[in-house]
Amino acid sequence: MWDTILRTLTLVPWLVGWILLGSNLALAAPKAKEATTILRPGQPVRIATMDMPQFGLAMRNAIDLAVEQFGGVLFGHAIQTKHYGRGCDLRGEQDQFLNGLTREPKTVGLIGPICSGKAFRIVQSLSDAKILTISPANTNVDLTDPDFHQTIPYYFRTAPTDFFQGTIGANFAREGLKVDSAAIVYYDEEGYSTALRDGFYEAFTESGGIISAEFQIPPGTEDFTAILDTMGPVDLVYSPTFFEEFSALFGQVRERSAVPVLGPDGSMEDLLFEFFGPDPVELYLSAPDTTGPNHATFVADYTARYGHEPGFYEPLAYDATALLLRALQAVAQADANGNLSILPQDLLNYMNDPANYPYVGAGGVYRAPENGDLNPDAYEVFKAEDNGFVPVFP
């Protein structure tokens, strides 16, 4: 669940992402992994994780739970997780992360990164180092753009993509709320907000809906008076913005009317109930659907292990780990002397093989990946009521 701390990352322009990525490559050219990773007797199978303070411990818990339930061992070699928790800080990963991880010959996979902005800086280096990377939280559409993904074949994600979040919002507006017109308020920067706007606009208009007005705002906007004065009557206000702007807009809309307001996962915070009471009028939010067929079992196991229920993204982290472990088990080769051989290309081939899907998990049912996307359209819409978020669509 993205919060406002992610703003500077998720709204980083796509072009800047490429520039930063190029800078990263210049600073931290990875050492190519050997054709085969050889683990001698007693050497652990190392899986790295890359999380952030807001999700960090919970994400690590889900990952470690998957390893525990797998048995903690791969052909006699202990499975060891190493956690990198610098969060979404864009500084210092060349020395403290990439220069270490990509040169660590015994690291066979990475669960993460969390932030899309950081992912753009490092996925090329990770893929060049042939480290199988599965992110449970990256949602930026460009990370699995066909042209870009050709350069990062070792990157996958269990998280859905932002484009489909806009699409599910539009489908809910048309089919769930039966609205015919909408106004869109979104950021004047490329990135998260624009991707959601594009998905909403395309799906809404293709189904016969009318976008009556669109307004671009800079991050930090607090006063929406001028926008609301010129918006005119609409059936719905859609604003794919983060919490500060979304909550300010919602409050000012409510001063004028009871028109439904729809926002994204980046605004799904409990503070909404502190601001607007336990039952905000006609307030809806789209967010990832992370309730796969095995979700109930996962929640029970997670709660028993850690004493609290998991959040939205933990099932996707658990499944990402399970997918990596499944691939390792399928391709690793043990010899009579206790050595373990793992060929990165075999891992990649296994992950891409349609014969190995669907995979039924805690957070979803994963299809054979297309450009690294295992779960691209897994979103649903929630209504804010009774101090919580209740799924209402589809």
C-alpha positions as CSV (number, residue, x, y, z in Angstrom):
1,M,0.0,0.0,0.0
2,W,1.8,3.1,-1.2
3,D,1.8,6.0,1.2
4,T,2.9,9.6,0.8
5,I,6.5,8.8,1.7
6,L,6.7,7.1,-1.7
7,R,5.7,10.3,-3.5
8,T,9.1,11.4,-4.7
9,L,9.8,7.8,-6.0
10,T,6.6,6.8,-7.6
11,L,6.2,10.2,-9.3
12,V,9.8,10.2,-10.7
13,P,9.4,10.7,-14.4
14,W,10.0,7.7,-16.5
15,L,12.7,9.5,-18.4
16,V,14.5,10.4,-15.2
17,G,14.3,6.7,-14.3
18,W,16.2,5.8,-17.4
19,I,18.8,8.6,-16.7
20,L,19.3,7.4,-13.2
21,L,19.5,3.8,-14.4
22,G,22.2,4.8,-16.8
23,S,24.0,6.6,-14.0
24,N,23.8,3.5,-11.8
25,L,25.3,1.3,-14.5
26,A,28.2,3.7,-14.9
27,L,28.9,3.7,-11.1
28,A,28.2,0.0,-10.4
29,A,28.9,-2.2,-13.3
30,P,28.1,-5.6,-12.0
31,K,30.4,-8.5,-12.0
32,A,28.8,-11.2,-14.3
33,K,27.7,-14.3,-12.4
34,E,29.5,-17.5,-13.3
35,A,27.7,-19.8,-15.7
36,T,26.8,-22.0,-12.8
37,T,26.5,-21.1,-9.1
38,I,28.3,-23.8,-7.1
39,L,27.5,-24.3,-3.4
40,R,30.0,-26.4,-1.6
41,P,28.9,-28.6,1.3
42,G,27.7,-26.4,4.2
43,Q,27.4,-23.3,2.1
44,P,23.9,-21.7,2.3
45,V,21.5,-20.8,-0.5
46,R,21.2,-17.1,-0.1
47,I,18.1,-15.1,-0.9
48,A,18.2,-11.4,-0.6
49,T,15.3,-9.2,0.2
50,M,14.9,-5.4,-0.4
51,D,12.2,-3.7,1.6
52,M,11.5,-0.4,3.2
53,P,10.6,0.9,6.8
54,Q,6.9,1.1,6.2
55,F,6.6,-2.5,4.9
56,G,10.0,-3.9,6.0
57,L,9.4,-6.1,9.0
58,A,6.1,-7.4,7.7
59,M,7.5,-8.1,4.2
60,R,10.4,-9.9,5.9
61,N,8.0,-11.9,8.0
62,A,6.1,-13.1,4.9
63,I,9.3,-14.0,3.1
64,D,10.8,-15.9,6.1
65,L,7.5,-17.7,6.6
66,A,7.6,-19.0,3.1
67,V,11.2,-20.2,3.6
68,E,10.2,-21.9,6.9
69,Q,7.2,-23.6,5.4
70,F,9.4,-24.8,2.5
71,G,11.5,-26.5,5.1
72,G,14.4,-24.1,5.3
73,V,16.7,-26.4,3.3
74,L,17.4,-27.0,-0.4
75,F,19.0,-30.4,-1.0
76,G,20.9,-30.3,2.3
77,H,21.9,-26.6,2.0
78,A,20.3,-24.2,4.5
79,I,18.3,-21.4,2.9
80,Q,19.5,-18.0,4.3
81,T,17.7,-14.7,3.8
82,K,19.7,-11.5,3.9
83,H,17.6,-8.4,4.3
84,Y,18.5,-5.0,2.8
85,G,16.3,-2.3,4.4
86,R,17.4,1.0,3.1
87,G,13.9,1.5,2.0
88,C,13.3,3.9,-0.9
89,D,16.4,6.0,-0.3
90,L,17.9,6.7,-3.7
91,R,21.4,7.3,-2.3
92,G,24.1,4.9,-1.6
93,E,22.9,1.6,-3.1
94,Q,25.9,1.5,-5.5
95,D,28.3,0.7,-2.6
96,Q,26.0,-0.8,0.0
97,F,23.7,-2.9,-2.1
98,L,24.7,-3.4,-5.7
99,N,28.4,-3.6,-5.3
100,G,27.9,-6.2,-2.6
101,L,24.9,-8.2,-3.9
102,T,25.9,-8.5,-7.6
103,R,29.4,-9.6,-6.5
104,E,28.1,-12.2,-4.1
105,P,28.3,-15.4,-6.0
106,K,26.1,-17.4,-3.7
107,T,23.0,-15.1,-3.9
108,V,20.6,-16.9,-6.2
109,G,17.6,-14.5,-6.0
110,L,16.1,-11.3,-4.7
111,I,12.6,-10.6,-3.4
112,G,12.0,-6.9,-4.1
113,P,12.6,-4.1,-4.7
114,I,9.7,-2.4,-3.0
115,C,9.7,1.1,-4.6
116,S,9.4,1.4,-8.4
117,G,11.6,4.5,-8.4
118,K,14.5,2.5,-6.8
119,A,13.8,-0.4,-9.1
120,F,14.6,1.6,-12.1
121,R,18.0,2.3,-10.7
122,I,19.0,-1.2,-10.0
123,V,17.1,-3.8,-12.1
124,Q,19.5,-3.6,-15.0
125,S,22.4,-4.3,-12.8
126,L,20.6,-7.2,-11.1
127,S,19.5,-8.7,-14.4
128,D,23.0,-8.3,-15.9
129,A,24.3,-10.2,-12.8
130,K,21.7,-12.9,-13.6
131,I,20.0,-12.6,-10.2
132,L,16.4,-13.7,-10.4
133,T,14.4,-10.8,-9.0
134,I,10.7,-11.0,-8.1
135,S,9.0,-7.9,-6.7
136,P,5.9,-8.0,-4.6
137,A,5.2,-4.3,-4.8
138,N,6.5,-2.6,-7.9
139,T,3.5,-1.4,-9.9
140,N,5.1,1.0,-12.4
141,V,3.9,-0.1,-15.9
142,D,7.2,0.7,-17.5
143,L,9.1,-2.0,-15.6
144,T,7.4,-4.6,-17.8
145,D,7.2,-2.6,-21.0
146,P,8.2,-5.1,-23.7
147,D,11.1,-3.0,-25.0
148,F,12.5,-2.3,-21.6
149,H,11.9,-5.9,-20.3
150,Q,14.1,-7.2,-23.1
151,T,17.0,-5.6,-21.3
152,I,16.0,-7.0,-17.8
153,P,14.9,-10.6,-18.5
154,Y,15.6,-11.7,-14.9
155,Y,12.9,-9.3,-13.5
156,F,9.4,-10.5,-12.5
157,R,6.7,-9.3,-10.2
158,T,3.8,-10.7,-8.3
159,A,2.4,-7.2,-7.9
160,P,-0.1,-5.9,-10.5
161,T,0.6,-2.9,-12.8
162,D,-0.7,0.6,-12.4
163,F,-2.5,0.7,-15.7
164,F,-5.0,-1.9,-14.6
165,Q,-5.7,0.0,-11.4
166,G,-7.1,2.7,-13.5
167,T,-9.1,0.2,-15.5
168,I,-10.7,-1.4,-12.5
169,G,-11.7,2.0,-11.3
170,A,-13.4,2.8,-14.6
171,N,-15.2,-0.5,-14.7
172,F,-16.5,0.0,-11.2
173,A,-17.7,3.5,-12.1
174,R,-19.6,2.3,-15.1
175,E,-20.8,-1.1,-13.9
176,G,-20.9,-0.7,-10.1
177,L,-22.0,3.0,-9.7
178,K,-23.7,3.2,-13.1
179,V,-22.2,6.7,-13.7
180,D,-22.0,8.3,-17.2
181,S,-19.7,11.2,-16.6
182,A,-16.5,11.8,-14.6
183,A,-13.9,14.5,-13.9
184,I,-10.3,13.5,-13.4
185,V,-7.8,15.3,-11.1
186,Y,-4.2,14.0,-11.3
187,Y,-0.6,15.1,-11.0
188,D,1.1,17.2,-13.7
189,E,4.1,14.7,-13.7
190,E,4.6,11.4,-15.5
191,G,4.5,8.3,-13.3
192,Y,2.0,6.7,-11.0
193,S,-0.8,9.2,-11.3
194,T,-0.6,9.5,-15.1
195,A,-0.6,5.7,-15.6
196,L,-3.8,5.4,-13.5
197,R,-5.3,8.3,-15.3
198,D,-4.6,6.7,-18.7
199,G,-6.1,3.4,-17.7
200,F,-9.2,5.0,-16.3
201,Y,-9.7,7.3,-19.2
202,E,-9.3,4.6,-21.8
203,A,-11.7,2.1,-20.1
204,F,-14.2,4.7,-19.1
205,T,-14.6,6.2,-22.6
206,E,-14.4,2.9,-24.4
207,S,-17.5,1.8,-22.4
208,G,-19.4,4.9,-23.4
209,G,-18.6,7.2,-20.5
210,I,-17.8,10.8,-20.9
211,I,-14.8,12.6,-19.3
212,S,-16.3,16.0,-18.6
213,A,-13.2,17.7,-17.4
214,E,-9.5,17.0,-16.5
215,F,-7.3,18.9,-14.2
216,Q,-3.6,18.5,-13.7
217,I,-2.2,19.6,-10.3
218,P,1.3,19.9,-8.9
219,P,2.1,17.8,-5.8
220,G,1.4,19.7,-2.7
221,T,-1.9,21.3,-3.9
222,E,-4.1,22.1,-1.0
223,D,-6.8,24.4,-2.4
224,F,-9.1,23.0,-5.0
225,T,-11.6,25.8,-5.1
226,A,-10.8,27.0,-8.6
227,I,-11.0,23.4,-9.9
228,L,-14.3,22.7,-8.3
229,D,-15.7,26.1,-9.5
230,T,-15.0,25.1,-13.1
231,M,-15.6,21.4,-12.9
232,G,-19.4,21.6,-13.4
233,P,-21.8,18.8,-12.5
234,V,-20.3,15.3,-12.9
235,D,-21.4,11.8,-11.7
236,L,-17.9,11.0,-10.3
237,V,-14.6,12.6,-9.3
238,Y,-11.6,10.3,-10.0
239,S,-8.3,11.5,-8.4
240,P,-5.3,9.1,-8.7
241,T,-3.3,11.1,-6.2
242,F,-1.6,10.5,-2.8
243,F,-3.1,11.0,0.6
244,E,-2.6,14.7,1.2
245,E,-4.0,15.9,-2.1
246,F,-6.7,13.2,-2.2
247,S,-8.0,13.9,1.3
248,A,-8.0,17.6,0.7
249,L,-9.9,17.2,-2.5
250,F,-12.4,14.8,-0.9
251,G,-13.1,17.2,1.9
252,Q,-13.7,20.1,-0.4
253,V,-15.9,18.1,-2.7
254,R,-18.0,17.1,0.4
255,E,-18.5,20.7,1.3
256,R,-20.4,21.0,-2.0
257,S,-22.0,17.7,-2.8
258,A,-22.3,14.0,-2.2
259,V,-20.9,13.0,-5.6
260,P,-18.8,9.8,-5.4
261,V,-15.1,10.2,-5.1
262,L,-12.7,7.5,-6.3
263,G,-9.0,7.3,-5.4
264,P,-6.1,4.9,-5.6
265,D,-4.1,2.6,-3.2
266,G,-1.8,5.5,-2.6
267,S,-4.5,7.2,-0.5
268,M,-5.7,4.1,1.4
269,E,-4.8,5.2,4.9
270,D,-6.7,4.9,8.2
271,L,-6.2,8.7,8.6
272,L,-9.2,9.1,6.3
273,F,-11.5,7.9,9.1
274,E,-9.9,10.4,11.6
275,F,-10.5,13.2,9.1
276,F,-14.0,12.2,7.8
277,G,-15.5,9.9,10.4
278,P,-16.1,6.2,10.4
279,D,-18.4,6.3,7.3
280,P,-17.2,8.8,4.8
281,V,-19.9,9.5,2.2
282,E,-19.4,7.8,-1.1
283,L,-15.6,7.4,-0.7
284,Y,-14.0,4.6,-2.8
285,L,-10.4,3.4,-3.3
286,S,-8.9,0.9,-5.7
287,A,-6.1,-1.3,-4.4
288,P,-4.4,-4.7,-5.2
289,D,-6.5,-7.8,-4.8
290,T,-4.2,-9.9,-2.7
291,T,-6.8,-12.6,-1.6
292,G,-5.8,-15.7,-3.6
293,P,-7.3,-19.1,-3.1
294,N,-4.8,-19.9,-0.3
295,H,-5.2,-16.5,1.4
296,A,-7.1,-17.7,4.5
297,T,-4.5,-20.4,5.2
298,F,-1.7,-17.9,4.8
299,V,-3.4,-15.4,7.2
300,A,-3.9,-18.0,9.8
301,D,-0.3,-19.2,9.6
302,Y,1.1,-15.7,9.5
303,T,-1.0,-14.6,12.5
304,A,0.0,-17.7,14.5
305,R,3.6,-17.1,13.7
306,Y,3.9,-13.4,14.3
307,G,0.9,-12.4,16.5
308,H,-0.8,-10.0,14.1
309,E,-2.5,-10.2,10.7
310,P,-0.6,-9.4,7.5
311,G,-1.4,-6.4,5.3
312,F,-2.1,-6.0,1.6
313,Y,1.4,-6.8,0.2
314,E,2.5,-9.6,2.5
315,P,0.7,-12.3,0.5
316,L,2.4,-11.1,-2.7
317,A,5.8,-11.3,-0.9
318,Y,5.0,-14.7,0.4
319,D,4.1,-15.9,-3.1
320,A,7.1,-14.3,-4.7
321,T,9.3,-16.2,-2.3
322,A,7.4,-19.5,-2.9
323,L,7.8,-19.0,-6.7
324,L,11.5,-18.5,-6.3
325,L,11.9,-21.5,-4.1
326,R,9.8,-23.6,-6.5
327,A,12.1,-22.7,-9.3
328,L,15.2,-23.4,-7.3
329,Q,14.0,-26.8,-6.3
330,A,13.2,-27.7,-9.9
331,V,16.5,-26.7,-11.4
332,A,19.2,-27.2,-8.7
333,Q,21.4,-30.2,-9.1
334,A,23.0,-32.0,-6.2
335,D,25.9,-34.4,-6.6
336,A,27.1,-37.3,-4.4
337,N,29.6,-35.1,-2.6
338,G,27.0,-32.6,-1.3
339,N,27.7,-29.9,-3.9
340,L,24.8,-28.0,-5.3
341,S,24.8,-26.5,-8.8
342,I,22.3,-23.8,-9.9
343,L,22.3,-22.4,-13.4
344,P,20.7,-18.9,-13.6
345,Q,19.6,-19.5,-17.2
346,D,17.7,-22.6,-16.0
347,L,16.0,-20.5,-13.3
348,L,14.9,-18.0,-16.0
349,N,13.7,-20.8,-18.3
350,Y,11.7,-22.3,-15.5
351,M,10.0,-19.0,-14.6
352,N,9.0,-18.4,-18.2
353,D,7.8,-21.9,-19.0
354,P,4.0,-21.8,-19.5
355,A,3.9,-25.5,-18.4
356,N,4.7,-24.4,-14.8
357,Y,1.5,-22.2,-14.5
358,P,-1.0,-21.4,-13.2
359,Y,0.5,-21.2,-9.8
360,V,-2.1,-21.0,-7.0
361,G,-0.9,-18.8,-4.2
362,A,-2.0,-16.8,-1.1
363,G,-2.2,-13.5,-3.0
364,G,-3.5,-14.6,-6.3
365,V,-3.4,-17.1,-9.2
366,Y,-0.4,-16.5,-11.2
367,R,-0.3,-17.0,-15.0
368,A,2.7,-17.6,-17.2
369,P,4.5,-14.3,-17.2
370,E,4.3,-11.8,-20.1
371,N,7.4,-9.5,-19.9
372,G,7.8,-10.4,-16.3
373,D,4.2,-9.8,-15.2
374,L,2.7,-12.7,-13.3
375,N,-0.4,-11.0,-11.9
376,P,-0.9,-7.8,-14.0
377,D,-4.6,-7.0,-13.4
378,A,-5.2,-8.1,-9.8
379,Y,-7.1,-5.1,-8.5
380,E,-10.4,-4.5,-6.7
381,V,-12.3,-1.5,-5.4
382,F,-13.1,-0.8,-1.7
383,K,-15.6,1.4,0.0
384,A,-14.5,3.3,3.1
385,E,-17.0,2.4,5.8
386,D,-17.2,1.4,9.5
387,N,-13.6,2.5,10.0
388,G,-12.4,0.1,7.4
389,F,-12.1,-0.7,3.7
390,V,-14.7,-3.1,2.4
391,P,-14.3,-4.7,-1.0
392,V,-17.2,-3.9,-3.3
393,F,-16.1,-4.6,-6.9
394,P,-15.8,-6.8,-8.8
